[in-house]
């Protein structure tokens, strides 16, 4: 019979749950740990129409979700470099324009003003241009001039 000592027995280790999920730029964990539950809570309050304030809960969850999107994109852009940083920065700018539109919409709803077309709608549409430029940069960085030309024609 062969005996083995405890020190020669290989140790089995398991990764901690969620460890891979939290890898990334500093700040993403805080944004997700604080913001995501708040968005879910505000969404639930909207769905349940708690205290008859569904409109206010809806404004809160839509605005907070837009702010989180901007925050996560800015954090990602700061952690990147080169073309990826420029693409992410343009994405952050586009989402910033969307957030500005959302805040303007919040103000319009609060004041009861609903012009057509609404200035907030123009900001919502204004986010398209930075995204198109960001996608063009990504296509140019990834592929050939032919792919970029095709992308521009498709756009």
N, C-alpha and C positions, 0 to 999 in steps of 0.2 A: 504494500500500500504506500502510495506517495503522499507525503505531507506537504502542504503549502503554507507559507507564512502569510500573515495578514498583509504584510507590506508588498508582497508580490502579486496580490490579487488586484487586477485593474479596477479602478474606480469608474463608476458610471455616473456621468453628470448630465443633467437635463437643463436646457436653456430655460431661463425664467419666462413665463408667459408675457407676451407683449414686448419683449426686448427688441425684436426686429422692427416692430411698429414705430417705436420711439426714436429710432436712429434717424438723424437728420439735423438740419440746422437748429441752433439754439433759438428758442422762442416758439417753435411749432408745438411743443408739448403744452406750454401754457395756453396758447390760443385754443388748442383742441380740448384740453382738460376743463377749461373754464367756459369757452364759447359754445361748444357743441351741446352740453347739457342745458345751457340757457336757451339755445335755439329750440331744442326739443320741448322744453318746458313752455316756452312762449307759444309754440305751435299747438301743444296740447291745450293750453288755456284758450287759444283761438277756437279750436275744434269744439271744446266744451262750452264756449261762450260764457266763461266765468264772470259773474257780476255784470253781465250784459255789456262787457267791454271788448267784444271780439275785434272790433275795428282797431283798437289800440294794441291789443296783443298781436294782431296781424302786422301792423306797422312795425312793432318791435322785433318780431322774428325775421321779417324780410330785411330790415335795416341791419340787424346784427349779423345775419348770414352774409350780406354783402360786405360788411366791414371785416368779417373773418376771412372772406375770400381775398380781399385786398391785403390784409395782414400776412396771410400765408404766402401769397405771391411775392410780397416785398421781402419777407424772410428768405424765401427761396432764391430770389434774385441777388440778395446780399451774399449768400453762400456760394453762388456760382461764379464762373469767370468766363471771359471771352464772349463768343457768340451766344452761348447759353444765357449768360448774364443779360445781354442786350434783349434777347427774346423774352426772358422772364420780366425784365423791367418794362418792356412794352406791354406785356400782359397785365402787369400791375397798373400801368397807366390807364389801360382800357377799363380795368375793373374799378379804378379810381373814378373815372368818368361815370361809370354805372352807379357807383356809390353816391356821387354828387347828384345824379338824377333821382336816386331813391330818396335822398334827403330833401330834395326839392319837391318830390311827390308827397312826402310826409307833410311838408309845410302846406302844400296845396290842399291836401285832405283835411288837415287841421283847421285851415281857414275856410274850407268849404268852397274853394275856387276850383273850377274844372274847365279851363279854356281848351279849345280844340283848334289846332294841335297844342298840346301842353308843352311848356318848356322842358319838363322832365322827360317827355317822349323824345325830344330832340337830343337830349343827353344820352338816353338809352340807345338811340341809333348812332350817336357819336362814338360809341365804344367800338364800332365795327372797324374803323380805319386803323387804330393801333393794333388790333388783332390781325388784320390782313397784312400789315407791315411785319409783324412778328412772325407770322406764318411764312411770309416770303423770305425773311432772314433764315428761318429754320430750314426751308427747302434749299436755299442757296448754300448753306453750310453743309447740308447732307449730300446734295447731289450735284449734277452737272448744270451747265448753263441751259441746256435743253429742258431739263426739268423745271428750272426757274421760269423760263419763257412759257412753258405749258401752264404752269401755275398762274402766271400773270394773265394769260389769255383766258383761263378758266374763271379767274376772279372777275 
